[in-house]
Amino acid sequence: MTFDLQHTDIHSNARAGIITTDHGVIETPIFMPVGTVASVKAVHQRELKEDIKAQIILGNTYHLYLRPGIDTLERAGGLHKFNGWDKPILTDSGGYQVFSLSENRKLKEEGATFRSHIDGSKHLFTPENVVDIQRIIGADIIMAFDECTPGTADYQYAKKSMEMTHRWLERGLRHFDGTESKYGFSQTYFPIVQGCIYPDLRRQSAEFIASQNREGNAIGGLAVGEPTEMMYEMIEVVNEILPKEKPRYLMGVGTPQNILEGIERGVDMFDCVMPTRNGRNGMIFTSQGIMNMKNERWKNDFSALDEFGTSYVDQAYSKAYLRHLFISKELLAMQIASIHNLAFYLWLVGEARKHIQLGDFSAWKKGMMEQLGRRL
C-alpha cells in the first residue's frame, strides 16, 4: 500500500490524498461503509459501486471469525471472492467487539478470552492469531489487536491498557512480518493509538505507534462515551505526532459533523455504522439536515429526498413514499434509506476533498456544519 499526499488546506490540517492498494485506488478523505458480516446491510454490491460510489468497505474480524468462519472464507478464496466485492477491504481486529462483550470476556497478557454471542462457545484472540484470521479473511488493510477502553476509564486503567496494547502490537507486528499474504495480493498492517481521554497517554501512544513506521496508522478508543469536544482534542493531540506522510484512520466515527471536524484535524479515513443503522430506523441524513421519515410532516411531501441527489434513490423516491414504506414496515424502506445515507456520506467526504483541493475547505465546512445539524 502507498499513500500520496496531494493537497493540504492552508487554513487547517485537512488533507487530500491517494491510497493505492492491489485492489484499487482510494481517494482521501474517505468514508468506509461497514460490512460487518460480509455484507453492508440491505445494500447490493452493485449499489455500493455504482450508486453509493464506495471505494473501500470494512469487514469485522470478530463476526466473520464466528460466522461464516475462517474455514469457509479460506475455501472461498477470501472475503473478496466470498462476497463479490473486488475493491479494497479493511478489517478491524475484533478489539472493539471484545470490549463491548465486557461481561463475557477476560483479558490477560496472552490475549482476550471471550464467549460467542451466537452459541456461548469459548474463544481466544491473541495478537498473533488475529493476524492469521485477517490474513485468511483477505483484507487489504489489517488492524492490530488492541484493547478499546471506555471513554470514562480512570487514568491508571487507561495507562495499563495502553501499555498492554503496545506489547500486543509488538507481538502482532513480529507475526505479521513473519507471515505471507494468502491470495497473491499485498496486505498492510495498521497500529492503533490508544490512551483514552488523557493527553499525555495519547502522546505517548502516538509516539510509540509512529516509531513502528508502518504504512498507515489508526486512532482508536474514541466515540466510546467521552464528550465530543474531548474527542476532538484527542485527535488534535495525536495528529500532531502521527507522521503526515501516512494515512490516518479514525475508527468508528461518526456523525457527518464528526467527520468534517475530523477532516479539519487531519484525519483521512473514517467508518461508522450510523448511516446504515440509523437509516434502517428511519433517520435520513441530507445536505439540509436530518429527517425522521416516520414523522407525519412527510406524509404528503412529494419532493425528492435530497435536492443534491447524492444517489439515484434521491430522485426516484419522494419523502412521502419513503415515509409510507417505513410506516408500512416494508423492507424496501431500509434499503432506500441505507443507500441514501451511505451515498450522502460518500458525497460529503468527496465534497470535502474537492474543497481542500480548491483551497476553500474551511469556509465550505462552516456553511455545511450549520446545515448538517438541523432537524427538518
N, C-alpha and C positions, 0 to 999 in steps of 0.2 A: 504494500500500500504506500502511496505517496500523497503528499499534500502540497499544493501550490497556493500560497497566499497571494492573492491578486490585488486586493484593494483594502485599505484601512480608512475609516471615516476620520476626517480631520478634527471633528468636534467630540469624538467619543472613541471607545475601543472596539466599535463594531467593525467586523471584517467580512470580506467576501473571498472565497477560495474555491479550489477544486480538489476533491479527494478522488484518486484513481485506484480502483481495485481490479482484480481479474474478472469480476462480474459486471464492471461498468463504472461510469463516472458519476460522482455525486457533487452537485453544486451547493456550496455552503453560503449562508446558514441554511440548515435543512431540518425538517421535521420528519421523524420516522414513525409511520403507523405501527401500532403494536399488534403483532400476530401471535398471541400468547400460545395457543395450542396448534400451531401450524396453519392458522388462518386469521386474517383480520376479520373480526366478527361481522357477519352479514354482508361481506363485500367479496365479489369475484376478483380473481387476478386481473382479468381484462379491465375491470373498472379501476383497479389500483393503478394500472399503467396508463390507460387512455383517458379516463375521466378525472381521477384524483391526481395523476401525474407523480405518483410516488417514485422516488429514486432508490430507496432502501427501506426495508422493513425490519422489524425486530421480532425475534423469537425468544421464548422463555425456557431456559435450561431446566429449571425445576419441573415445569409442567410437561415438557417434551420427554424428559427422562422417565417420568411416571407413565405417560401415555402420549403417543403410541409405544414409547420405549426405544432405547437406542439400538436394540437388535433389528427392529423393523426399519428404523431410519437408515441403518447401515446397509441392510439388504436393498433398500430403495435407491441407494447411492447418495444419500444425504438429503437434507431438507429441500434443497433446490429441486431435486428430481421428485421428491415425495409430494410437494405442494404445487409444483409447476411455476414457481417464481424464479426467473432467470437473471434477476438483478441482485445487487448486494444484499446480504443479510447480516445483521448484528445480533448476537445472543448475549443476554445478561447471564450472570454466573449462577443465579439462584440465591444469592446472598440476601436480597430483599425478601423473597418468599420465605426463606428460613427465619428471617427477622420477624415476619408477620405471623409465623407459627409459634410464637413465644411459649405457648402452653404445651406444645408438642415437640419441642426441640431442646437439645442440650449442647452447649458449646464447650469445647476443650481444645487444647493445643493441636491435637491431631486434626480436628475439623468439627463439623456440626452433625450430630445425630438427630434425626427427625422422624416423625411418623407421617406417612402419606395421608393427605386429606381425603383420598379416594377409598382406601381399604384399611387404613391403620397400620400397614406394614412398616417395618423399621428400616431406615436407610442411613448411610453415612456419606456426606460430602466432604472432601478434602481439597486443598489447593491443587493437588495433582490429578485426582480423578475428575474434577470439574473441567480441567483442561482436556482430558481424554474424552469426556462426554461432548464437549463443544467441538472438538475435532471431528467426532463421529457425526454430530448434527450437520457439520459442514459450513459453519459460519465464516464469513469473510473477516469479521471483526469479533474477537473473543474477549470476554471481560474477565478480569481477575476475581477470584473468590474473596469476599470481604465480609465483615460484619457491619450491617447498617444499624447504627444506634438510633433510638428515638430522639426527636428534637428536644425532648425535655430531660435527657440524660444528664446526671451530675458530672462534674469535671473529672473526678477520679475514674469513674466508669468509662467516660469517653476517652480518656488517655489510655487506659488499659486496653480498650477495644481497638483503638487506633494502632497501638504497638503490636497487637496480635495480627491485625490486618496487614501491617508491614512485614511481619515474619511470614505470614501466609503468602504474601506477594513474592518474596524471595524464593520460596519453595515452588510456587507456581511458575515463575519465570525460568527457573532451572529446568523444570519438567517440560515447559513449552519449548525452550531452546533445544532440548534433547530429543524432541519428537518431531515427526513429519506430518504434513497435511495428508489426508487420506484420498482425496479425489482429484488430485492433479492441479489444484489451484492454490495460490498462497493464502495464508491466514495471518492475521495480525492480532497482537495481544495488548490490550489497554489496561494499565494500572488504574486504581481508583483512589482519589483523595478522600480521606475521612477527617474526623476531628470535631464533629457536632457543631455547636454554635460558639466555639471558643477560638478566637483569632490566633492565639499562639499555637494551639494544636493544629489548626488549619495550615498555618505557615510551615510548621514542622513537617506535616504530612505532604504538603505540596512540594517542599524541597526534596523530601525523600523520593517522591514519585518522579519528579523532574530528573533526579540523578540517575534513574534507571534507563533513560534515553531510549524510550520506546517510540513507535511511530505516531502514537496519539495518547491522550490522557483523558480521564473521566473525573467528574466531580460527583460524589455520591453523598448520601446521608442528608439531603435537603428535601424540603417539602414533605417532611415527616413529623409535623406538629409544631415546628418553630414559627415565630412571627415572620410574616412575609419580608419585612424590612431587614430582619436578621439574615434571611436567606440571601438577599441582595448584597448585604455587607460581606457575607462569607464568599460569595462569588468574586467580589472585588479583591478580597484578600488573596484568594487562591490564584486568580488570573494575573496578579502582579508577579507571581513566581513561575507559573507554568510557562514553558517556552512558547514564544509567539509563532514559531515556525511549525508547530504541531497542532493538529485539530484538538479542540476541547469539547467534551461531551458532558452536558448537564443531564443527569439521569432522572427520569420520572417527572419532569416539569414541562408544562403545566397548563395554565390558562393562556389565552392569547396575550394578555398583558404581561404575564410572567415571561413569555418567550421574547417579547420585544425588549423587556428590561434585561434579560439575559444576553441578547444580541448586543445591546448597547455596552454591556460589560465585557464583551469579548468571547462569548460562547458561540460555537459553530454548529453543534448537533444537539437535538432535543428528541425526547419521546414522551408520550403520556397516553394513558387510556381514556382521558377525558373526552376527546371528540367523539369516540365511539360509544363509550359507556353513557355519557350524558345524552348523546343523540338517541340512543335506544330508549331513553326515558323522557324524550320529548323536548330536550333543550337544544336549540339551534343557535350556533354562533354565526354572526353575519358582520359585514363591514359597517353596519349601522348600529350594532348592539346585539343583545341576547333576546331570543324569543322562547317562551314556553308555548309549544304548539298545542297544548291541551286547553289553553285559555279560550274563553268564549269570544274574545275580541277578534279571533281569526276566522270565525265561523263563515262569514260572508266576504272575506278578503281574498279576491281572486288574483291579486298581484303575485309576481314572482317571489320566490323565497329570498333572493338577494339580488339587488339591482346590478351588482358587479358580475353576476353569472359565473361564479368560480368553477362550476361544473354543469353538465348538461341537465341535471335534475333541477337546477335553479330556474330554468326557463320552461322545462317540461311540466312542472307541477306547481300549483298555486299553494299559498298558505292555507286556504280553505280546504283544499283537497288533502294536504298532509295532516291537518287537524282532524278531518273526518277519519283518516286511516288510524290515527292514534286513538281517537275516541272509540272506534270500532274494534280496536285491538288487532288490526291487520298487520301481519308480519312485514308487508311492504313498507310500512311506516318506518320501521327500524332500519331497513336497507337504505331508503331515501335519505333519512337523517344522517346515517353514518357516512354515506358517500358525500353528502353536502359538507358535513363538518370537517372531514378529512381534506376535501378539496379546498375548503376555506383556509385551513391551517397551512397547506402547501402553498396556496396563493399568498398568504400573509408573509411567509418566510421568503417567497420569491420576490414579493414587492420590497421587502427589507433589503434583499440582495441588490435589487435594481437601484434603490435609492442610496445604498452605500457606494455603488459604482458611480452614480450621478453626483455624489458629494453633498446631498441634502438630507441624509438619513435622519438627523436629529430633528429637523423641522417637520419632516413627514411623520416621524414617530410621535411627536407631540400631538399632532392632529388625530392620528389613529387612536392614541390612548384615550382621548376624550370621547371617541365614538364607541370603542370596544366595550366599555363598562356599562353602557346604557341598558336599562331593562325596557324593552319595547312592549 
